[in-house]
Amino acid sequence: MTRPTRSRAARGILPFLTIVGSLLTLSTAHATKYAGDFLKAPVGARAIGMGGAFTAVADDATAPYWNPAGMIFLPYKEVIPQHAEKFGSLENQDYIGGVLPLGDGASRNSSRQAAIGFGIVRLAVDDIPVTPRPGDLKFGQFLDYGVDGIDKTFDYGEGDGKWEPGERILDINLFRASSSQIAELLSYARHYGPHLAFGGNLKFIQQSLPDTIPGRHVKSFGAGIDAGMLYMATDAVTVGVVVHDLTTTFLTWGNGVRERIDPTMDSGVAFNFYPADKNALTWAIDVGWGFDHMPDTELRVGAVTADVRTGLEYWYKNTFALRSGLNGKDLTFGAGVRYKHVGVDYALDLHRFFAAGQSDFPSSSDLDATHLVSASYSW
């Protein structure tokens, strides 16, 4: 197949970049802060080991999450499950994704090649002790020691039979419930010539928060669209862009509350090196762009924020891998092994490693490290 002309590649890239450019001028004053934030927690031990710099790599079954256009570069079917326990097992994160190549699938350079995929992300806090509303607390469910929480100081509220702020609530007759957030991704990708690929997600979001009444939850539902692009300039350089919540995602809660998730963008570049026979090295750099005035970001210009992620991945004989990366203020490490159709990856995320001692975040040292394990099976 002949190499596509520069003008053909430009015709494919320019419309996408026009959309991206328009997003940079959007006002997000009406966005709901922290809505859908669980989707910003990265998935895949391989990607996390590289510091989350995966937008221009995205060549495994985590591609529906990182950049759906990357599914096009998988020459085989693949499934990846992952489980992670974060912040001292307080929070559980699960992911399962799969990719199915379509078309001739035999050549990475086929302009007719396409791929479909799926991804399911679940972030949950389980066994939360749910306390009654303050007015419903009864004597015996709390220590009636007054607002200072200390017995026999005779301060305000002590011994009055009513709960006051500062009085400890006892874990007696409290029911437990789980809070969960789930996103389901249905993905499609297609070549536009041998060097350019586009992909997209149809995304469904479900959230569930426990009510103070046993067995009852407040739930939300929303739907949105993600769009991604990958351009292989050469075998050594790949450029990627993905826009999340392209058309704005609205979440509707059962109690009538509505939340809005405005677009964000990730851009990245990956460089591939082959320093010796049977040795391969990838260096990736990502920039995550936001428009929501978030304070804990590396770069801020008005409402526009940016976080830089970078990582390295080294492979020996396409069997053993070592990884390391920086994700904002986090330091990450990882390793992987492949044998025939099976792979296992591990990642260690040291949260806010480079933020120790910052007065803005004095409790950062309380965040335990996160250990992640994911497996892969291809056929």
Stockholm file with secondary structure:
# STOCKHOLM 1.0

chainA/1-379         MTRPTRSRAARGILPFLTIVGSLLTLSTAHATKYAGDFLKAPVGARAIGMGGAFTAVADDATAPYWNPAGMIFLPYKEVIPQHAEKFGSLENQDYIGGVLPLGDGASRNSSRQAAIGFGIVRLAVDDIPVTPRPGDLKFGQFLDYGVDGIDKTFDYGEGDGKWEPGERILDINLFRASSSQIAELLSYARHYGPHLAFGGNLKFIQQSLPDTIPGRHVKSFGAGIDAGMLYMATDAVTVGVVVHDLTTTFLTWGNGVRERIDPTMDSGVAFNFYPADKNALTWAIDVGWGFDHMPDTELRVGAVTADVRTGLEYWYKNTFALRSGLNGKDLTFGAGVRYKHVGVDYALDLHRFFAAGQSDFPSSSDLDATHLVSASYSW
#=GR chainA/1-379 SS CCCCCHHHHHHHHHHHHHHHHHHHTCCCTTCCTTTTGGGGSCCCHHHHHTTTCCTTTCCSTTHHHHCGGGGGGCSSCEEEEEEEEETTTTEEEEEEEEEEEETTCSCTTCTTCEEEEEEEEEEEEEEEEECCCGGGCCTTSBCCCTTTTCTTSCCTTTTSSSCCTTSCBCCSSCEEEEEEEEEEEEEEEEESSTTEEEEEEEEEEEEEEECSSTTCEEEEEEEEEEEEEEEESSSSEEEEEEEESTTCEEEEETTSCEEEECCEEEEEEEEEECCSTTEEEEEEEEEEEECSCCSSCSEEETTEEEEEEEEEEEEETTTEEEEEEEETTEEEEEEEEEETTEEEEEEEEETTGGGTTCTTCTTGGGCCCEEEEEEEEEC
#=GC SS_cons         CCCCCHHHHHHHHHHHHHHHHHHHTCCCTTCCTTTTGGGGSCCCHHHHHTTTCCTTTCCSTTHHHHCGGGGGGCSSCEEEEEEEEETTTTEEEEEEEEEEEETTCSCTTCTTCEEEEEEEEEEEEEEEEECCCGGGCCTTSBCCCTTTTCTTSCCTTTTSSSCCTTSCBCCSSCEEEEEEEEEEEEEEEEESSTTEEEEEEEEEEEEEEECSSTTCEEEEEEEEEEEEEEEESSSSEEEEEEEESTTCEEEEETTSCEEEECCEEEEEEEEEECCSTTEEEEEEEEEEEECSCCSSCSEEETTEEEEEEEEEEEEETTTEEEEEEEETTEEEEEEEEEETTEEEEEEEEETTGGGTTCTTCTTGGGCCCEEEEEEEEEC
//
